[in-house]
């Protein structure tokens, strides 16, 4: 497992192509505006919007909720404020680029 944090304010980009070759599951710690950055970065390097992801939400209790979907579905749902930005996004279907 590889942990990354695609901060919207981060100037240095994440080397997604290199990470796609590790063969590891990519877990992204998210911030309020990071879903847009994640979507932009991944589609810019050739990932399809249908990339399988799992959005994870931590509640105030020790429980968490997770929802599988696609990168595009998550991007639109957050942009339209149908869901809040997730705490973590797991990239399930990242293939070497």
N, CA, C and O atoms as a GROMACS GRO file, in nm:
protein
  388
    1UNK      N    1   0.084  -0.115   0.000
    1UNK     CA    2   0.000   0.000   0.000
    1UNK      C    3   0.090   0.123   0.000
    1UNK      O    4   0.190   0.129   0.072
    2UNK      N    5   0.053   0.221  -0.081
    2UNK     CA    6   0.125   0.349  -0.088
    2UNK      C    7   0.028   0.458  -0.048
    2UNK      O    8  -0.084   0.464  -0.100
    3UNK      N    9   0.069   0.545   0.043
    3UNK     CA   10  -0.014   0.656   0.088
    3UNK      C   11   0.033   0.785   0.022
    3UNK      O   12   0.153   0.813   0.020
    4UNK      N   13  -0.060   0.862  -0.032
    4UNK     CA   14  -0.029   0.991  -0.094
    4UNK      C   15  -0.131   1.094  -0.047
    4UNK      O   16  -0.238   1.060   0.001
    5UNK      N   17  -0.095   1.221  -0.063
    5UNK     CA   18  -0.185   1.330  -0.024
    5UNK      C   19  -0.188   1.434  -0.135
    5UNK      O   20  -0.102   1.522  -0.140
    6UNK      N   21  -0.287   1.425  -0.225
    6UNK     CA   22  -0.295   1.519  -0.338
    6UNK      C   23  -0.357   1.652  -0.297
    6UNK      O   24  -0.470   1.683  -0.336
    7UNK      N   25  -0.286   1.729  -0.221
    7UNK     CA   26  -0.336   1.858  -0.173
    7UNK      C   27  -0.359   1.953  -0.289
    7UNK      O   28  -0.278   1.961  -0.380
    8UNK      N   29  -0.470   2.025  -0.284
    8UNK     CA   30  -0.502   2.120  -0.390
    8UNK      C   31  -0.401   2.234  -0.394
    8UNK      O   32  -0.380   2.295  -0.499
    9UNK      N   33  -0.338   2.263  -0.281
    9UNK     CA   34  -0.244   2.374  -0.277
    9UNK      C   35  -0.100   2.330  -0.298
    9UNK      O   36  -0.008   2.412  -0.301
   10UNK      N   37  -0.079   2.201  -0.313
   10UNK     CA   38   0.056   2.149  -0.332
   10UNK      C   39   0.111   2.191  -0.468
   10UNK      O   40   0.050   2.166  -0.571
   11UNK      N   41   0.226   2.255  -0.467
   11UNK     CA   42   0.287   2.297  -0.593
   11UNK      C   43   0.356   2.182  -0.663
   11UNK      O   44   0.351   2.169  -0.785
   12UNK      N   45   0.422   2.099  -0.585
   12UNK     CA   46   0.491   1.984  -0.644
   12UNK      C   47   0.389   1.876  -0.675
   12UNK      O   48   0.314   1.833  -0.587
   13UNK      N   49   0.385   1.833  -0.799
   13UNK     CA   50   0.290   1.730  -0.838
   13UNK      C   51   0.334   1.593  -0.792
   13UNK      O   52   0.451   1.570  -0.762
   14UNK      N   53   0.238   1.504  -0.786
   14UNK     CA   54   0.265   1.366  -0.751
   14UNK      C   55   0.298   1.291  -0.879
   14UNK      O   56   0.231   1.311  -0.980
   15UNK      N   57   0.398   1.206  -0.875
   15UNK     CA   58   0.437   1.129  -0.992
   15UNK      C   59   0.345   1.007  -1.003
   15UNK      O   60   0.382   0.896  -0.965
   16UNK      N   61   0.224   1.029  -1.056
   16UNK     CA   62   0.124   0.923  -1.066
   16UNK      C   63   0.170   0.811  -1.158
   16UNK      O   64   0.139   0.694  -1.133
   17UNK      N   65   0.242   0.844  -1.264
   17UNK     CA   66   0.290   0.740  -1.356
   17UNK      C   67   0.383   0.644  -1.283
   17UNK      O   68   0.368   0.523  -1.294
   18UNK      N   69   0.479   0.698  -1.208
   18UNK     CA   70   0.571   0.613  -1.130
   18UNK      C   71   0.493   0.528  -1.030
   18UNK      O   72   0.519   0.409  -1.017
   19UNK      N   73   0.398   0.591  -0.960
   19UNK     CA   74   0.319   0.518  -0.861
   19UNK      C   75   0.236   0.408  -0.925
   19UNK      O   76   0.212   0.305  -0.862
   20UNK      N   77   0.191   0.429  -1.048
   20UNK     CA   78   0.108   0.327  -1.114
   20UNK      C   79   0.188   0.201  -1.143
   20UNK      O   80   0.130   0.094  -1.164
   21UNK      N   81   0.320   0.211  -1.146
   21UNK     CA   82   0.406   0.095  -1.176
   21UNK      C   83   0.447   0.017  -1.052
   21UNK      O   84   0.513  -0.086  -1.064
   22UNK      N   85   0.410   0.063  -0.933
   22UNK     CA   86   0.451  -0.006  -0.811
   22UNK      C   87   0.374  -0.134  -0.788
   22UNK      O   88   0.422  -0.224  -0.719
   23UNK      N   89   0.255  -0.144  -0.846
   23UNK     CA   90   0.171  -0.261  -0.824
   23UNK      C   91   0.102  -0.258  -0.689
   23UNK      O   92   0.033  -0.354  -0.652
   24UNK      N   93   0.119  -0.151  -0.616
   24UNK     CA   94   0.058  -0.139  -0.483
   24UNK      C   95  -0.077  -0.067  -0.492
   24UNK      O   96  -0.103   0.007  -0.587
   25UNK      N   97  -0.160  -0.091  -0.393
   25UNK     CA   98  -0.285  -0.016  -0.380
   25UNK      C   99  -0.249   0.126  -0.341
   25UNK      O  100  -0.167   0.147  -0.251
   26UNK      N  101  -0.309   0.224  -0.407
   26UNK     CA  102  -0.283   0.364  -0.375
   26UNK      C  103  -0.396   0.417  -0.289
   26UNK      O  104  -0.513   0.409  -0.326
   27UNK      N  105  -0.359   0.472  -0.174
   27UNK     CA  106  -0.455   0.529  -0.079
   27UNK      C  107  -0.426   0.678  -0.070
   27UNK      O  108  -0.314   0.717  -0.035
   28UNK      N  109  -0.524   0.760  -0.100
   28UNK     CA  110  -0.506   0.905  -0.103
   28UNK      C  111  -0.578   0.970   0.014
   28UNK      O  112  -0.700   0.961   0.026
   29UNK      N  113  -0.501   1.036   0.100
   29UNK     CA  114  -0.562   1.117   0.206
   29UNK      C  115  -0.612   1.245   0.141
   29UNK      O  116  -0.539   1.311   0.067
   30UNK      N  117  -0.736   1.279   0.169
   30UNK     CA  118  -0.800   1.387   0.096
   30UNK      C  119  -0.822   1.510   0.183
   30UNK      O  120  -0.831   1.501   0.306
   31UNK      N  121  -0.831   1.625   0.116
   31UNK     CA  122  -0.868   1.750   0.180
   31UNK      C  123  -0.993   1.802   0.111
   31UNK      O  124  -1.045   1.739   0.018
   32UNK      N  125  -1.041   1.915   0.155
   32UNK     CA  126  -1.168   1.968   0.106
   32UNK      C  127  -1.172   1.989  -0.044
   32UNK      O  128  -1.276   1.968  -0.106
   33UNK      N  129  -1.061   2.030  -0.106
   33UNK     CA  130  -1.062   2.056  -0.250
   33UNK      C  131  -0.975   1.958  -0.327
   33UNK      O  132  -0.944   1.982  -0.444
   34UNK      N  133  -0.936   1.850  -0.265
   34UNK     CA  134  -0.844   1.756  -0.328
   34UNK      C  135  -0.907   1.665  -0.432
   34UNK      O  136  -0.836   1.612  -0.518
   35UNK      N  137  -1.039   1.645  -0.428
   35UNK     CA  138  -1.103   1.558  -0.526
   35UNK      C  139  -1.085   1.617  -0.666
   35UNK      O  140  -1.057   1.543  -0.761
   36UNK      N  141  -1.101   1.748  -0.680
   36UNK     CA  142  -1.079   1.813  -0.810
   36UNK      C  143  -0.935   1.794  -0.856
   36UNK      O  144  -0.911   1.761  -0.972
   37UNK      N  145  -0.839   1.813  -0.767
   37UNK     CA  146  -0.697   1.796  -0.801
   37UNK      C  147  -0.669   1.652  -0.840
   37UNK      O  148  -0.599   1.626  -0.939
   38UNK      N  149  -0.722   1.557  -0.764
   38UNK     CA  150  -0.703   1.416  -0.794
   38UNK      C  151  -0.760   1.382  -0.932
   38UNK      O  152  -0.693   1.316  -1.012
   39UNK      N  153  -0.881   1.427  -0.960
   39UNK     CA  154  -0.944   1.403  -1.090
   39UNK      C  155  -0.861   1.464  -1.202
   39UNK      O  156  -0.833   1.398  -1.302
   40UNK      N  157  -0.823   1.590  -1.187
   40UNK     CA  158  -0.745   1.658  -1.290
   40UNK      C  159  -0.611   1.589  -1.316
   40UNK      O  160  -0.574   1.567  -1.430
   41UNK      N  161  -0.539   1.555  -1.208
   41UNK     CA  162  -0.409   1.491  -1.223
   41UNK      C  163  -0.420   1.356  -1.292
   41UNK      O  164  -0.344   1.326  -1.384
   42UNK      N  165  -0.515   1.275  -1.249
   42UNK     CA  166  -0.526   1.140  -1.304
   42UNK      C  167  -0.575   1.139  -1.448
   42UNK      O  168  -0.525   1.061  -1.529
   43UNK      N  169  -0.672   1.223  -1.481
   43UNK     CA  170  -0.718   1.225  -1.620
   43UNK      C  171  -0.613   1.287  -1.712
   43UNK      O  172  -0.605   1.251  -1.829
   44UNK      N  173  -0.532   1.380  -1.660
   44UNK     CA  174  -0.426   1.441  -1.741
   44UNK      C  175  -0.319   1.341  -1.782
   44UNK      O  176  -0.257   1.356  -1.888
   45UNK      N  177  -0.296   1.238  -1.701
   45UNK     CA  178  -0.194   1.140  -1.737
   45UNK      C  179  -0.253   1.019  -1.809
   45UNK      O  180  -0.181   0.923  -1.838
   46UNK      N  181  -0.383   1.023  -1.837
   46UNK     CA  182  -0.442   0.917  -1.918
   46UNK      C  183  -0.531   0.818  -1.845
   46UNK      O  184  -0.579   0.724  -1.906
   47UNK      N  185  -0.554   0.838  -1.716
   47UNK     CA  186  -0.648   0.749  -1.646
   47UNK      C  187  -0.788   0.779  -1.698
   47UNK      O  188  -0.823   0.894  -1.724
   48UNK      N  189  -0.865   0.677  -1.712
   48UNK     CA  190  -1.001   0.696  -1.759
   48UNK      C  191  -1.090   0.741  -1.644
   48UNK      O  192  -1.067   0.702  -1.530
   49UNK      N  193  -1.191   0.823  -1.671
   49UNK     CA  194  -1.282   0.868  -1.566
   49UNK      C  195  -1.356   0.752  -1.499
   49UNK      O  196  -1.406   0.767  -1.388
   50UNK      N  197  -1.363   0.638  -1.567
   50UNK     CA  198  -1.427   0.519  -1.510
   50UNK      C  199  -1.338   0.440  -1.416
   50UNK      O  200  -1.375   0.329  -1.375
   51UNK      N  201  -1.222   0.494  -1.380
   51UNK     CA  202  -1.131   0.428  -1.285
   51UNK      C  203  -1.207   0.394  -1.158
   51UNK      O  204  -1.276   0.478  -1.102
   52UNK      N  205  -1.195   0.269  -1.114
   52UNK     CA  206  -1.265   0.226  -0.993
   52UNK      C  207  -1.197   0.286  -0.869
   52UNK      O  208  -1.076   0.277  -0.852
   53UNK      N  209  -1.278   0.346  -0.784
   53UNK     CA  210  -1.229   0.404  -0.659
   53UNK      C  211  -1.324   0.364  -0.546
   53UNK      O  212  -1.439   0.326  -0.570
   54UNK      N  213  -1.275   0.374  -0.425
   54UNK     CA  214  -1.360   0.358  -0.307
   54UNK      C  215  -1.341   0.482  -0.222
   54UNK      O  216  -1.230   0.515  -0.181
   55UNK      N  217  -1.452   0.552  -0.195
   55UNK     CA  218  -1.450   0.670  -0.109
   55UNK      C  219  -1.476   0.624   0.034
   55UNK      O  220  -1.571   0.550   0.061
   56UNK      N  221  -1.390   0.668   0.126
   56UNK     CA  222  -1.403   0.628   0.266
   56UNK      C  223  -1.431   0.753   0.349
   56UNK      O  224  -1.365   0.855   0.335
   57UNK      N  225  -1.530   0.741   0.435
   57UNK     CA  226  -1.571   0.850   0.524
   57UNK      C  227  -1.557   0.802   0.668
   57UNK      O  228  -1.608   0.696   0.704
   58UNK      N  229  -1.489   0.880   0.750
   58UNK     CA  230  -1.477   0.848   0.893
   58UNK      C  231  -1.580   0.927   0.970
   58UNK      O  232  -1.591   1.048   0.954
   59UNK      N  233  -1.654   0.858   1.052
   59UNK     CA  234  -1.753   0.923   1.137
   59UNK      C  235  -1.688   0.959   1.270
   59UNK      O  236  -1.570   0.930   1.292
   60UNK      N  237  -1.763   1.023   1.356
   60UNK     CA  238  -1.708   1.062   1.486
   60UNK      C  239  -1.684   0.941   1.574
   60UNK      O  240  -1.606   0.947   1.669
   61UNK      N  241  -1.752   0.832   1.544
   61UNK     CA  242  -1.727   0.708   1.619
   61UNK      C  243  -1.608   0.637   1.555
   61UNK      O  244  -1.543   0.691   1.465
   62UNK      N  245  -1.583   0.519   1.600
   62UNK     CA  246  -1.471   0.440   1.545
   62UNK      C  247  -1.510   0.375   1.412
   62UNK      O  248  -1.429   0.303   1.353
   63UNK      N  249  -1.630   0.398   1.367
   63UNK     CA  250  -1.677   0.335   1.244
   63UNK      C  251  -1.640   0.417   1.121
   63UNK      O  252  -1.618   0.538   1.130
   64UNK      N  253  -1.634   0.350   1.010
   64UNK     CA  254  -1.614   0.420   0.883
   64UNK      C  255  -1.716   0.367   0.784
   64UNK      O  256  -1.768   0.256   0.799
   65UNK      N  257  -1.745   0.448   0.683
   65UNK     CA  258  -1.834   0.407   0.575
   65UNK      C  259  -1.752   0.410   0.447
   65UNK      O  260  -1.664   0.495   0.431
   66UNK      N  261  -1.780   0.318   0.358
   66UNK     CA  262  -1.709   0.320   0.230
   66UNK      C  263  -1.808   0.295   0.116
   66UNK      O  264  -1.904   0.219   0.129
   67UNK      N  265  -1.781   0.363   0.005
   67UNK     CA  266  -1.869   0.356  -0.111
   67UNK      C  267  -1.785   0.336  -0.237
   67UNK      O  268  -1.707   0.423  -0.274
   68UNK      N  269  -1.801   0.221  -0.302
   68UNK     CA  270  -1.730   0.200  -0.428
   68UNK      C  271  -1.799   0.277  -0.540
   68UNK      O  272  -1.920   0.300  -0.537
   69UNK      N  273  -1.721   0.317  -0.639
   69UNK     CA  274  -1.775   0.388  -0.754
   69UNK      C  275  -1.665   0.415  -0.854
   69UNK      O  276  -1.566   0.342  -0.860
   70UNK      N  277  -1.681   0.521  -0.932
   70UNK     CA  278  -1.578   0.558  -1.028
   70UNK      C  279  -1.524   0.696  -0.992
   70UNK      O  280  -1.586   0.771  -0.918
   71UNK      N  281  -1.409   0.726  -1.047
   71UNK     CA  282  -1.348   0.857  -1.026
   71UNK      C  283  -1.442   0.966  -1.075
   71UNK      O  284  -1.458   1.068  -1.008
   72UNK      N  285  -1.504   0.948  -1.190
   72UNK     CA  286  -1.595   1.049  -1.246
   72UNK      C  287  -1.718   1.069  -1.158
   72UNK      O  288  -1.760   1.182  -1.135
   73UNK      N  289  -1.776   0.959  -1.109
   73UNK     CA  290  -1.894   0.970  -1.023
   73UNK      C  291  -1.861   1.046  -0.895
   73UNK      O  292  -1.938   1.131  -0.852
   74UNK      N  293  -1.747   1.014  -0.835
   74UNK     CA  294  -1.706   1.083  -0.713
   74UNK      C  295  -1.682   1.232  -0.740
   74UNK      O  296  -1.727   1.318  -0.664
   75UNK      N  297  -1.613   1.261  -0.849
   75UNK     CA  298  -1.583   1.399  -0.886
   75UNK      C  299  -1.711   1.480  -0.902
   75UNK      O  300  -1.722   1.590  -0.847
   76UNK      N  301  -1.808   1.428  -0.974
   76UNK     CA  302  -1.934   1.499  -0.998
   76UNK      C  303  -2.013   1.513  -0.868
   76UNK      O  304  -2.066   1.620  -0.840
   77UNK      N  305  -2.022   1.407  -0.790
   77UNK     CA  306  -2.100   1.412  -0.666
   77UNK      C  307  -2.044   1.516  -0.569
   77UNK      O  308  -2.121   1.587  -0.505
   78UNK      N  309  -1.912   1.526  -0.558
   78UNK     CA  310  -1.851   1.626  -0.469
   78UNK      C  311  -1.871   1.766  -0.527
   78UNK      O  312  -1.905   1.859  -0.455
   79UNK      N  313  -1.848   1.780  -0.658
   79UNK     CA  314  -1.863   1.911  -0.722
   79UNK      C  315  -2.006   1.964  -0.707
   79UNK      O  316  -2.026   2.084  -0.684
   80UNK      N  317  -2.104   1.875  -0.720
   80UNK     CA  318  -2.244   1.915  -0.708
   80UNK      C  319  -2.292   1.916  -0.563
   80UNK      O  320  -2.410   1.942  -0.536
   81UNK      N  321  -2.203   1.888  -0.472
   81UNK     CA  322  -2.230   1.889  -0.327
   81UNK      C  323  -2.338   1.789  -0.287
   81UNK      O  324  -2.412   1.812  -0.191
   82UNK      N  325  -2.345   1.678  -0.361
   82UNK     CA  326  -2.435   1.570  -0.321
   82UNK      C  327  -2.375   1.487  -0.209
   82UNK      O  328  -2.446   1.424  -0.131
   83UNK      N  329  -2.243   1.486  -0.202
   83UNK     CA  330  -2.171   1.420  -0.093
   83UNK      C  331  -2.058   1.513  -0.051
   83UNK      O  332  -2.014   1.598  -0.128
   84UNK      N  333  -2.013   1.496   0.071
   84UNK     CA  334  -1.898   1.575   0.114
   84UNK      C  335  -1.771   1.506   0.062
   84UNK      O  336  -1.774   1.388   0.030
   85UNK      N  337  -1.661   1.580   0.053
   85UNK     CA  338  -1.537   1.517   0.009
   85UNK      C  339  -1.499   1.403   0.104
   85UNK      O  340  -1.511   1.417   0.225
   86UNK      N  341  -1.454   1.291   0.049
   86UNK     CA  342  -1.419   1.179   0.136
   86UNK      C  343  -1.290   1.207   0.213
   86UNK      O  344  -1.211   1.293   0.176
   87UNK      N  345  -1.273   1.133   0.321
   87UNK     CA  346  -1.151   1.144   0.400
   87UNK      C  347  -1.035   1.072   0.332
   87UNK      O  348  -0.919   1.115   0.340
   88UNK      N  349  -1.067   0.964   0.265
   88UNK     CA  350  -0.968   0.882   0.196
   88UNK      C  351  -1.030   0.832   0.066
   88UNK      O  352  -1.148   0.800   0.062
   89UNK      N  353  -0.948   0.826  -0.040
   89UNK     CA  354  -0.991   0.763  -0.166
   89UNK      C  355  -0.892   0.652  -0.197
   89UNK      O  356  -0.771   0.674  -0.200
   90UNK      N  357  -0.944   0.533  -0.219
   90UNK     CA  358  -0.860   0.418  -0.257
   90UNK      C  359  -0.875   0.401  -0.406
   90UNK      O  360  -0.986   0.388  -0.458
   91UNK      N  361  -0.761   0.401  -0.476
   91UNK     CA  362  -0.762   0.381  -0.621
   91UNK      C  363  -0.754   0.231  -0.646
   91UNK      O  364  -0.647   0.171  -0.634
   92UNK      N  365  -0.867   0.172  -0.681
   92UNK     CA  366  -0.877   0.027  -0.694
   92UNK      C  367  -0.826  -0.027  -0.825
   92UNK      O  368  -0.776  -0.140  -0.831
   93UNK      N  369  -0.838   0.052  -0.931
   93UNK     CA  370  -0.811  -0.003  -1.063
   93UNK      C  371  -0.694   0.062  -1.133
   93UNK      O  372  -0.688   0.061  -1.256
   94UNK      N  373  -0.600   0.121  -1.060
   94UNK     CA  374  -0.486   0.192  -1.120
   94UNK      C  375  -0.395   0.092  -1.189
   94UNK      O  376  -0.339   0.003  -1.125
   95UNK      N  377  -0.380   0.107  -1.318
   95UNK     CA  378  -0.294   0.020  -1.399
   95UNK      C  379  -0.168   0.097  -1.437
   95UNK      O  380  -0.171   0.220  -1.442
   96UNK      N  381  -0.057   0.028  -1.464
   96UNK     CA  382   0.063   0.098  -1.508
   96UNK      C  383   0.036   0.182  -1.632
   96UNK      O  384  -0.028   0.136  -1.727
   97UNK      N  385   0.086   0.305  -1.631
   97UNK     CA  386   0.067   0.398  -1.741
   97UNK      C  387   0.195   0.413  -1.820
   97UNK      O  388   0.200   0.487  -1.918
   0.00000   0.00000   0.00000
